[in-house]
């Protein structure tokens, strides 16, 4: 089987020739491996694309996740200056914004203007966009989408993959866009005080995200990952998950599946109390299943409970094990996960969450070795 065929077989709950392997790289880990300008890697489509392609080859993964898209080919024309230092680059923009790009982590934005996020009526009246103009990568960390070049990188990577390996796009949950708009603290309080207004915002973003997802489906990608890191037990209860996350992600999942594209959800942390509920959205699979102490999911238990509801992409501990120097312990853990996965259709070996920046390269190479030996 080709890597693409292997991934599609697993996502379709069939039996591939071996367990597929595909983990998500953090920006910091990629920068550490590639030795490129951190500002170029963040803003330049070709630098980012070539980095993804190189790392896929270096680690023998069966697929590539394209987490950033919509790069502006003329981004440097909006830059006043770039200050290059030993461990970071500081990008000063014409509009006064300042972005610090470390060589081992996500950028840090310093905005020249801030909005009042505490007044939900003000946000609804003034700050609901007509188009998705950014990806809410993290708190106060937008990646702005150039409308004219929105999906260029996906189309190019699909073309260069030439059906040899699996390409996945990424969208972000409406709940993330909601929290990005309101701020985390105010946003969670608003769920209690103004639930209907919160649902209005969530519905608005759902419409825009669904439009984006359907456009992605036309690029030739195999799957779409829904990044939904704030939908775990650390933030909201199962009841609130059903009310403020599930119906909105369900609308998107159904639309994508109707296009014949796989869709799966990435939720960080503790999800043991909502594992089955998450599949009520109609997703094909789930990613992360963080083990203790990051989360509260045991792989064997999760596979039994899900019982063929969808594929599982996970769940090697990216901190306690993959950053550990004890390679024998890591090999044994990977072997156990692969053996569990072989007993259940639809298992893809991956890190539970992103590969941390300081992870030794040799440890990630052991993932491919594990599926070759035991998968």
N, C-alpha and C positions, 0 to 999 in steps of 0.2 A: 504493500500500500504506500501511496505518497503520504506526506504529512497531512495534506488537506483531506484526503480520503479517510485517514485515521481519525482526525478530529471530528469530521462529519459523522463518521460511524459511531463514535462515542456519544456525541451530542444527540444522535438519533436513537440512542439506547440499543445499538447493535453491538456486535463483537468485532473489534478491530484486531489487527495482527499483533499489536502490543498496546499497552497502556500509553496514551499520548502524554506528553509533558509540555506545559506552557505556563510560565509564571509571569507575573506583572512586575516590570522593573520600576523602581522609584526613580525620579529625576536625579536624585543624588547619586544613586548607584550607577546610573548610565553615565553621568559626568565623570565619575571616578574611573570607569572603564575606558572611556573614549578619549579623554584628554583633549577636549575641544573647548573653545570659548563658551562660557556658560550663558552669556547673553545671546550669542549666535544660536546655541542649541535651543534656547527657549523661544526665540522669535523667528528664526530662519527655517523655512519649510525643508529645504534641501539638507541642511545640517541635521535636523531632527530625523528626517526620513532615512538618510544614510546611516545614522546611528542605530535606528531600529533594525534596519536590514543587517548591519554588521553584528549586532548583539544576538540576533536570531541565529546567525551562522555560528558565532563563537560558542554558544551554549547548546546548540542542537535542538532548540525548541521546535515544536510542530506548528506553531502559530505566532502571529504578531498582534498585539493590541495597540491600536493607534488612539492614544488618549487625547492628543491635541490636534486640532484641525482649524482651518480658517486663517492660516498664516497670511499676513500682509506682506507681499513681495517688496513693498516700498517702505518697510518699517523704519529703516535708517534715515529716511527723509524727514521724519518727525522727531529725530533725536538731535538735541543741542550738542551733547558730547558724551563720550564713554570713557570713564576713568578706570584704567586697568591696574589692579593691585595684585598682590601675591596670592591671596585666597579668594578674591571676589572681583567682580566688575560692577561699577556703579553707572547706571544709565540715567542721564538727565534729559528729560523730554522738553520739547518746546512749550508745552502747556504748564510746566512747573512740576509735574509729577517726577518722582525719583524712584527708581527700582534698583535694588541691590541684588545682584545675581551671584551667590556663592558658588564655588567650584565643587561643592559636595552636598547641595541641598536645594530646596525650592527657593525661588526669588522672594524678596520681601518688598512690598509696595508701600510707598509713602505718597499719599494723594495730596494734591494742593487744595482740593475741595472735598468736603464731606457733606452727606445729607442727614437730615433728622430721621432716624429710623424708629423712634419710639411712638410716633403718631401714625397709626395704621391707616386712618382715613387720608392723611396726607400722602402716604405711600401709594395707596390705591388710586388717588386722583392724579398723581404726578409722575409715578415711577414704574408703572407697568408697561413694559416695552411692546411695540407692535411686532418686533422680530427679536429672536434671541441674538443678542450682540456680544455675548461672552459665555465662557465656561466657568462656573464657580469652582475653581480647582481646590481652594481651601479658604479659610477665613481671610477676608480682605486680599484675596489673590485671584483676580479675574484673568482669564486668557481671552483677549478680545478677538471676535470672529469677523474676518473680512468677508462681507457678503458676496463679493464678486469672485472670491477664491475659497469659498466655504469648504468644499469637499475635494479640492485638488489633491491633497496628500493621499486620501483614501484611494482615489482613482489611480494615482501613479503607483502606489504600493501594490494594489490589486494587479495592475498590468505587469509590474516587475516580478511579482510572485509567479505569474504564468501557471496558475493552478497547481503549483507544487506544494504550497503550504497554506494554512488557514489564516485569513485576515479578519480581525474583529474591530468594529468601530465602537465608540463609547458615547453614550449620552448620560445626562445627569438627571436624577429624580426630581420631580416637581417639588418635593419636600425640601431638597437642598436649595433650589432656587428661592423658595419661600424664606428659608432661614438666611440665605445670603442677602435678601432684600431687607428683612426686618432686623437682622442681628440675632444671635443665638438666644440671649437672655430674654429680650423683648418678644422674640418670636414664640418661644415656649410659653410665656405668660399670655400672649394673645390667644393661644389655642384654648385657654381656659376662659378668658374674658370675652373674646369675640370669635367664636368658632365659625359662624357663618361668613364673616369677613375673611377669615383665614381660608375657607374653602373657595371663596371667590378668587383669591390670589392663586391658590393651588390649581383651580380649574383653568385660569388664564394661562399659567405656565404649561399645564398639561397639553393644551391645544398647540402651543408653539413647539414644545418638545416632540409631540407626535408628528408635526409637520417635518421637523428636522429628521426624525427617525425614518420616516417614509422616504425622504430624499436619500438618506444613507443606504436604504435598501436597494436603490437603483445603481449603486456604484460597483456592485459585484462582490461585496463582502459576504462572509458566511454567517456572521453573528453580530449582535449588538449587546454590549454590556451596559446595564443600567447601574451607574454609580449611585449608591444609596447608603452612604456611611452613617448617616444620623438616624436611621430607622431601627437601630438596635435597642436593647433593654436599658442601655446606659442613658438614653435620652427620653424615650417614650414608652408607655405601657402597651401591652398587647391590644387593649381596647382602643387606645389612641392610634395605634398602628392601623387597626381596621378602619378607623374613621378618617385619618388624615394622610395615610400613605397608600394603603391597598387599592382603593377605588381608582385613584389617579394613575398609579403604575399599571393597573389592570387595563385601563383604556389604551395605554401605549403598547403594552405587550400584545394585546389582541390585534391591534393594527399591524404590528410588525410580523406576527405569525401568519396573518393573512397574505403577506407578501412572500412567504416561504423562506424567511430568514429566522435563524435561531435568536432567541433573546434570553439573557440570564441576568440575575441580580447580584450585585456585590454589596454586602452589608457587613460592616466591621463590628467586632466585639461580640457581646452576648446576644445570641439569637435562639437559644435553646427553647425559650418559651413561645416562640413564634415560627418555628421551623416549618411546620406544615402549613401554617397560615400564609406564609410567603408564596407558596405554590398556588394559592387560590387566585393569584393575579393572572395565572395562565402562562407564566414563564416556563421556558424549557429546562432551565437549570439554575444553579446557585453557586456562588463563589465566596470564598473566605472560610466560613465555619471555623473561626479562630478557636484553637484549643486553649485550655487553661494555661497560664493565668490571664492571657489577653481576652479570651472569650470563655465560653462555657459549653462547648460542643465536643463530644467524643465521636470520632469518625465512625466507628463500628455502630454505635447507637443511631447516629444520623442516617446511615445507609439502611439500617433495618426499618426505621420509622418512615423514611421516604419511599422505600420499596417500589422503585421504578417510576415515581412521579416525575422524575426529571434527572438530568445529569448533575454530577457533583464535581466541582473544580476546586481542589484543595489538597490537604490543609496542613502542610508542613509548617511548623512553628518558625516564623521568620526571625525571631529574636532569641529565644532560649536555645534553639538547636542550630539554625543556619549561621548564626554569628559565633557559634561555639567552636573552639579549636579542636574539640574531640571528634575527629572524623569517624571513628568507629561507632560512637553513639549515634551520630547522624546517619550513617549507613544503615544501622539496625532500624532506626525509626523510619527511614524511607522504605526499607524493605517491608516493614510491617504495613505501612500505608498502601504500598503497591499490592501486597498479598490480599489485603482487605478489599481493595478496589477490584481486583480480578474476580472476586466472588459476586460482584454486583455490576450489572451493565451500566455504562454511562459514567465511568470514573476517569477523570483527567488529573494527573499529578501536577500540583502547583504549590506554591507557597500559600499560606492562609491569606495574608495580605501582601502588600508590595515588598520586594526585596529591599532591605534596609541599606542605606549608603555604605556603611562600614562592613558589609558582609564580604568575607573572603571569596574571591572568584572560584577557588578550588571547591568550595562547598556547593556552589550552584552547579558546577560541572558534575557533581555527584548525583544530581537529579536525573540527568540523562543516563548516567551509568546505571542507576537503579532500575529504570524502565528497560534498559537493554538487558540487564542480567536477570531480573525477576518479573518483568512486566509482560 
